[in-house]
Amino acid sequence: MSFLAVFICFIDRVNISVAIIPMQAQFGWSEFQVGIILGSFYFGYIISMTFSGFLADKYGGKIVLAYGLLFWSLFTLITPAFAYSGFFFLILIRILMGLGEGVTFPAWHSIYARWIPFEERTRAIAITNSGISFGSVFGLVVTAMIIEGYSWEWVFYSFGALGILLFFFWQKVVTSYPEDHKSISNEELEYIKAKAPANSAAPSIPFLEVIKNGPFIAIVVATFCNNWALFTFLSYLPKFMSSSKEMGGLELELGSNLFILLILVPSVVSVFALILGGISADMLIKRGYKTIKVRKFFNSLGFFGAALFLFLLPFQSSILLVITLLCLTNLCSGLGAGGYGVNHADLGPKYTGSLFGISGSLGMVAAVLSPIIAGIILQATNSWTLIFHICSGFLVFGGIYYLLFASADKQFD
């Protein structure tokens, strides 16, 4: 169910990356305005992500994620009406969508801290995070197909309805704590309570202590740098593929076989790499390797590998080479699943949702800035090269910082 929540979260997040192409042509927006639209979503995301982890740790992740899902799905449904009302109304609805979606990751991380035994945690998080890739590929491909067959408005109507449907199943099936689940056995309950990082609601988090903590700052820096590359791609990959070859783009038509192939193949690689990275990290920890060494190894593999292949990407004109480099980028990023993204529960098991929310909201500043900066660069240079190289630079910096300052020792009791 958490996987499906992430899946819905991302199909609703990335659909505008494709829909923006016909919308821009229809409404006459500049590249800078497109960057503002793509980045505005994350203003709301930052706000709700900051406090939703605290609410999930204190009151339960089920209820927090449920109403976030319901609200962002409703806002998705009414996006076309706001787009036709004007540029600033579209900005408003994107911010409101961000407010709804911002609760997603802190809420299910909080649930997992109470449900998932430590030795299974990395793979569980990796499998759930594969919803990012599944959702992205489904959202981008199906959006292109809906636009090709119907119109961009139907993208938002159909995707919004899926989220509302999931809300009712989520309410019926999910519980915040294992002891509240009606069909759990006593044996399983005792095992989870003995093995999970946390087994109760959390008191108020020591906020000042958290934001001054070195290992936690390492997570924040890694999150920010990863998000810069991730959300540049989520926002601009369809535009890169459809833009002219003079700009360094691929000049593909929306919904064409090559367009779908370029999205589908790297995303499939990403899913398998995420699961492989999660299982491998858990296996090494179970065999006695120090947790922090495992975290740093997989994180470095993800950041430095992806940085190298992203740096090479704008120099390629062959579709085959572009697909290969995107696959290698996603392979490295996926194998990095055992790194910073699962480090929160090492530092403070009871505060997992809160720590994820704070680090995520600070890291989401990159998600606000990166589409806007990319739009400015695109408008000024009419080229993609600098955009890719900035992403590569952030990944190198984030990988080095995490390697130097991360820790897996408990910091907050």
C-alpha positions in Angstrom: 0.0 0.0 0.0 2.9 2.4 0.7 4.3 1.5 -2.7 1.0 2.4 -4.3 0.9 5.7 -2.4 4.4 6.5 -3.7 3.3 5.4 -7.2 0.3 7.7 -7.2 2.3 10.5 -5.7 4.8 10.4 -8.6 2.3 9.9 -11.5 0.6 13.1 -10.2 3.9 14.8 -9.8 5.5 14.1 -13.2 2.4 14.3 -15.4 2.8 18.0 -15.8 6.4 17.5 -17.1 4.8 16.1 -20.3 1.5 18.1 -20.2 3.5 21.3 -19.9 4.6 20.9 -23.6 1.1 21.3 -25.1 0.0 23.7 -22.3 3.0 26.0 -23.0 2.0 26.0 -26.7 -1.6 26.7 -25.9 -1.1 29.4 -23.3 2.1 31.0 -24.7 4.3 30.7 -21.6 8.0 31.6 -21.7 10.7 29.1 -20.6 11.1 31.1 -17.3 7.3 30.8 -16.7 7.5 27.0 -17.3 10.3 26.8 -14.7 8.2 28.7 -12.2 5.2 26.3 -12.8 7.4 23.2 -12.4 9.1 24.6 -9.3 6.0 26.0 -7.6 4.8 22.6 -6.6 7.7 22.2 -4.2 6.9 25.4 -2.2 3.9 23.6 -0.8 5.8 20.4 -0.5 8.5 21.9 1.7 5.9 23.3 4.1 4.0 20.1 4.7 7.0 17.9 4.7 8.5 19.9 7.6 5.8 19.1 10.1 4.1 16.0 8.7 6.9 13.7 10.0 6.3 15.1 13.5 2.5 14.5 13.1 3.1 11.0 11.8 5.5 10.0 14.7 3.1 11.4 17.2 -0.4 10.5 15.9 0.4 7.8 13.3 1.4 7.8 9.7 -1.8 6.2 8.4 -4.0 9.2 9.0 -1.4 11.7 7.9 -0.8 10.0 4.5 -4.5 9.2 4.0 -5.6 12.8 4.0 -2.5 14.0 2.1 -3.5 11.5 -0.6 -7.1 12.6 -0.7 -6.3 16.3 -0.9 -3.6 16.1 -3.6 -5.8 13.9 -5.7 -8.6 16.4 -5.5 -6.2 19.2 -6.5 -5.0 17.1 -9.4 -8.6 16.7 -10.6 -9.2 20.4 -10.7 -5.9 21.5 -12.2 -7.3 22.1 -15.7 -9.9 24.5 -14.4 -7.2 26.5 -12.6 -5.0 26.5 -15.7 -7.7 28.0 -17.7 -8.3 30.6 -15.0 -4.8 32.0 -15.5 -1.1 31.6 -14.8 -1.2 32.5 -11.1 -4.2 30.2 -10.5 -2.2 27.3 -11.9 0.7 28.3 -9.6 -1.7 28.3 -6.7 -3.1 24.8 -7.4 0.4 23.4 -7.9 1.4 24.8 -4.4 -1.7 23.2 -2.9 -0.8 19.9 -4.6 2.6 20.1 -3.1 1.1 20.6 0.4 -0.8 17.3 -0.1 2.1 15.3 -1.5 4.7 16.6 1.0 3.4 14.3 3.7 4.0 11.1 1.7 7.5 10.1 2.5 7.7 11.2 6.2 4.5 9.4 6.9 5.4 6.0 5.4 8.9 6.2 6.9 7.3 6.7 10.3 5.1 3.7 9.7 8.1 1.6 8.6 10.0 2.5 11.7 7.3 0.7 13.7 6.5 -2.1 11.3 9.7 -3.2 9.6 12.4 -5.2 11.5 15.9 -3.6 11.2 17.4 -6.4 9.1 14.6 -6.0 6.5 14.5 -2.2 6.5 16.7 -1.3 3.6 15.1 -3.7 1.2 11.6 -2.6 2.3 12.4 1.0 1.8 14.0 0.2 -1.6 11.0 -1.7 -2.8 8.7 1.1 -1.7 10.9 3.7 -3.3 10.7 1.8 -6.6 7.3 3.4 -6.7 9.2 6.5 -7.7 10.5 4.8 -10.9 7.3 2.9 -11.6 5.2 6.1 -11.0 7.6 8.2 -13.1 7.6 5.9 -16.1 3.8 5.3 -15.9 3.1 9.0 -15.5 5.4 10.2 -18.3 4.4 7.4 -20.8 0.6 7.3 -20.1 0.5 11.1 -20.0 2.0 11.2 -23.5 -0.5 8.6 -24.7 -3.5 10.4 -23.2 -2.4 13.7 -24.8 -1.9 11.9 -28.1 -5.4 10.2 -27.9 -7.5 12.8 -26.0 -6.1 16.0 -24.5 -3.9 17.2 -21.7 -6.9 17.9 -19.5 -7.8 14.2 -19.3 -4.4 13.5 -17.8 -5.3 15.3 -14.6 -8.9 14.0 -14.5 -7.8 10.3 -14.8 -4.8 10.5 -12.5 -6.7 12.4 -9.8 -9.5 9.7 -9.8 -6.9 6.9 -9.2 -5.7 8.7 -6.0 -9.2 9.0 -4.6 -9.7 5.3 -5.3 -6.5 4.4 -3.4 -7.6 6.6 -0.4 -10.5 4.2 0.4 -8.4 1.1 0.2 -5.6 2.7 2.3 -8.1 3.6 5.0 -9.4 0.0 5.1 -6.1 -1.9 5.0 -3.4 0.2 6.7 -2.6 0.7 10.4 0.0 3.0 11.9 1.1 0.4 14.5 1.2 -3.4 14.1 -0.8 -4.0 17.3 -3.7 -2.2 15.7 -3.9 -4.6 12.7 -6.9 -7.0 13.0 -5.3 -10.0 11.3 -1.7 -10.0 12.7 -0.7 -13.0 14.7 0.8 -12.8 18.2 4.0 -14.4 16.9 4.5 -11.8 14.2 3.5 -9.0 16.5 6.1 -10.0 19.1 8.8 -10.4 16.4 8.1 -6.9 15.0 8.1 -5.3 18.4 11.4 -6.9 19.2 13.1 -6.1 15.9 11.6 -2.9 14.6 13.7 0.3 15.3 10.7 1.9 17.2 7.7 0.5 18.9 5.8 3.6 20.2 4.7 7.1 19.4 7.5 9.7 19.8 7.7 12.7 22.1 8.5 16.1 20.7 11.7 16.1 18.7 14.7 18.1 20.0 14.7 20.4 17.0 17.6 22.6 17.9 19.7 19.6 18.7 18.8 18.0 15.4 19.7 20.9 13.1 23.1 21.3 14.8 23.9 17.5 14.5 26.8 16.8 12.0 25.6 13.3 10.8 22.1 14.7 10.3 23.5 17.6 8.3 25.3 15.1 6.1 21.9 13.5 5.3 20.5 17.0 4.5 23.3 17.8 2.2 23.0 14.5 0.4 19.3 14.9 0.1 19.7 18.4 -1.4 22.3 17.4 -3.9 20.4 14.2 -5.0 17.2 16.2 -5.3 18.8 18.8 -7.6 19.6 16.1 -10.1 16.4 14.1 -9.6 13.9 16.9 -9.9 15.7 18.5 -12.8 15.2 15.3 -14.6 11.7 14.7 -13.5 10.7 18.2 -14.6 12.7 18.4 -17.9 13.4 15.0 -19.3 10.3 15.0 -21.6 11.2 18.5 -22.7 14.9 17.5 -23.4 13.6 14.6 -25.5 11.2 16.7 -27.5 13.4 19.8 -28.0 15.4 20.4 -31.2 18.8 18.9 -32.0 20.2 22.5 -32.3 19.5 22.9 -28.5 21.1 19.5 -27.8 17.8 17.8 -27.5 16.6 14.6 -29.2 13.7 16.0 -31.3 11.3 13.1 -30.5 7.5 13.3 -30.8 5.4 12.9 -27.7 4.0 9.4 -27.6 6.4 8.0 -30.2 8.0 4.6 -29.8 11.4 6.1 -29.2 10.0 8.6 -26.6 8.4 5.7 -24.7 11.5 3.6 -25.0 13.7 6.4 -23.6 11.5 6.6 -20.5 10.7 3.0 -20.1 14.1 1.2 -20.3 16.1 3.4 -17.8 13.1 3.3 -15.4 13.1 -0.5 -15.5 16.8 -0.5 -14.8 16.2 1.8 -11.9 13.5 -0.5 -10.3 15.8 -3.5 -10.4 18.8 -1.5 -9.2 16.8 -0.1 -6.2 15.7 -3.6 -5.1 19.2 -5.0 -5.7 20.8 -2.2 -3.7 18.4 -2.6 -0.8 18.8 -6.4 -0.6 22.6 -6.1 -0.9 22.9 -3.5 1.8 20.7 -5.6 4.2 22.7 -8.7 3.4 26.1 -7.0 4.1 24.8 -5.6 7.4 23.4 -9.1 8.4 26.9 -10.6 7.6 28.5 -8.3 10.1 29.8 -5.4 8.1 29.5 -2.1 9.9 26.4 -0.2 9.1 28.1 3.1 8.4 30.6 1.4 6.0 27.7 -0.1 4.1 25.8 3.2 4.0 28.9 5.1 2.7 29.8 2.5 0.1 26.4 2.4 -1.5 25.9 6.1 -1.2 29.3 6.8 -3.0 28.4 4.2 -5.7 25.1 6.0 -6.3 26.4 9.6 -6.3 29.8 9.4 -8.0 28.6 6.9 -10.6 25.5 8.9 -11.5 27.6 12.1 -11.6 30.0 10.6 -14.2 27.3 9.4 -16.6 25.3 12.6 -16.3 28.4 14.6 -17.2 28.9 12.6 -20.4 25.2 12.7 -21.4 25.0 16.1 -23.2 28.0 15.1 -25.5 26.0 12.3 -27.1 23.9 12.5 -30.2 23.1 8.8 -30.6 19.8 7.7 -29.1 21.4 4.4 -28.2 24.2 6.1 -26.3 21.7 8.4 -24.5 19.6 5.4 -23.4 22.8 3.6 -22.3 24.0 6.6 -20.2 20.5 7.1 -18.7 20.4 3.3 -17.8 23.9 3.5 -16.2 22.8 6.7 -14.2 19.7 4.9 -12.9 21.7 1.8 -12.2 24.1 3.7 -9.9 21.3 5.8 -8.3 19.3 2.6 -7.6 22.3 0.8 -6.0 22.7 3.8 -3.8 19.5 2.8 -2.0 21.4 1.6 1.0 22.9 5.1 1.5 21.6 8.4 3.0 18.0 7.5 2.2 17.8 4.9 5.0 20.1 6.6 7.4 17.4 8.5 9.4 16.4 5.5 11.5 20.0 4.8 12.4 20.2 8.3 14.0 16.9 8.4 15.9 14.5 5.4 15.5 11.6 7.0 17.3 12.0 10.2 15.3 12.3 8.6 11.9 9.3 10.4 10.4 10.4 13.7 11.9 14.0 13.4 10.8 12.9 12.4 7.3 10.5 15.4 7.2 13.1 17.9 8.3 15.9 16.7 6.0 13.4 16.2 3.2 12.0 19.7 3.5 15.4 21.3 3.6 16.5 19.1 0.6 13.3 20.1 -1.3 14.7 23.6 -1.6 16.7 22.1 -4.5 13.4 20.9 -6.0 12.1 24.5 -6.0 15.3 26.0 -7.4 16.4 23.4 -9.9 13.5 23.7 -12.4 13.6 27.5 -12.2 17.4 27.6 -12.7 17.1 25.1 -15.6 14.4 27.3 -17.2 16.6 30.4 -16.9 19.6 28.6 -18.3 17.5 27.1 -21.2 16.1 30.5 -22.0 19.6 32.2 -21.9 21.7 29.6 -23.6 19.3 27.5 -25.6 21.4 24.5 -24.6 21.1 21.6 -22.2 24.8 21.1 -21.5 25.2 23.4 -18.5 22.0 22.0 -16.9 23.4 18.4 -17.0 26.8 19.5 -15.7 25.3 21.4 -12.8 23.5 18.2 -11.8 26.7 16.3 -12.0 28.6 18.8 -9.8 25.9 18.7 -7.1 26.1 14.9 -7.0 29.9 15.0 -6.6 29.7 17.5 -3.7 26.9 15.6 -2.0 28.8 12.3 -2.3 32.0 13.7 -0.8 30.2 15.5 2.1 28.3 12.3 3.1 31.5 10.2 2.8 33.2 12.6 5.3 30.5 13.3 7.9 27.8 10.6 7.9 27.3 8.3 10.9 25.1 5.3 11.7 25.4 5.7 15.5 22.2 6.7 17.4 22.2 10.5 17.9 18.7 11.0 19.4 17.0 8.9 22.1 
